[in-house]
Amino acid sequence: YGAQLALGALGVTLIYGILRFSNFAHGDTMAIGTAFVILVTWGLQAIGISLWPLPTALLALPVGIALTAVLVLCTDRAVYRFYRVKRSAPIILVMASVGVMFITNGLTRLIIGVDEIRFDDGARFLISVQDFKAWTGLAEGLSLRVSQALTLVVTALCCWALFRFLNRSREGKAMRAYSDNEDLALLSGIDPERVVRLTWIIATALAVIAGTLYGLDKSFKAFNYFQILLPIFAAAIVGGLGNPLGAVAGGFIVAFSEVAVTYPWKKVANYLGFQPEGLLQLLSTEYKFAVSFVILIVVLLFRPTGLFRGKSV
């Protein structure tokens, strides 16, 4: 979950750091991108193509990213570019992104419906409870799903590739220069439209990958991606908006905070020799997103630049 939030927060922080506005349509970009991946996955399955023991969705992922990137670039051309050329205040771009969010959400529901969808074919468990008990002889079990291991590996690869791109490549350095000082970057000969396109494509790829991994790990439902927008923004702000390293750290901080507050600690207390009557659960799981909201408010009040000193909100 922390890795999924980290990927989503990376996309949010890239857009904020370079295009200078908070993109509220990011969660629904994840949703429609995942919907495209699911449709392509179904098509591959229909003609007998699979990636056993890995999910077939990995084969469909590049197509889903490409389709979503085209949609996002068209949206930028039709909506955001007008306000960017006019140098409108960031709040206007934010409100425009809210409108894009509702339209994208409706388009996602129109394309794939509102039902819960599971598309995690392939092997289910990398380590099952029964196998772990048989290997170790322990009474307690441990399981690790393929989707969980895949999430960690893909997130690590994406972070490595992104940081290397931003620090080593010519285009990455141009994006960083544009983020630091737009006017000076223009005087240096950097093409702003190319930087904008690259930013949208990279942020879209991260969003689709995060959305697909989240759907494989749990299930796909369009409204779930609208809900996950709050913890994603909390992760980006906790780490420091505009700071990619902070986005990764913020994703894990928010995830562990949500789990710690909503986890029933009774079994842990039993191991420590205590016999509590209740579950020792501070909040029920329905309040998981409230934890993100509290973290968001606390950081904005006391450290608006985040832990890694990004741009203040």
Disulfide bonds with the S-S distance in Angstrom:
none
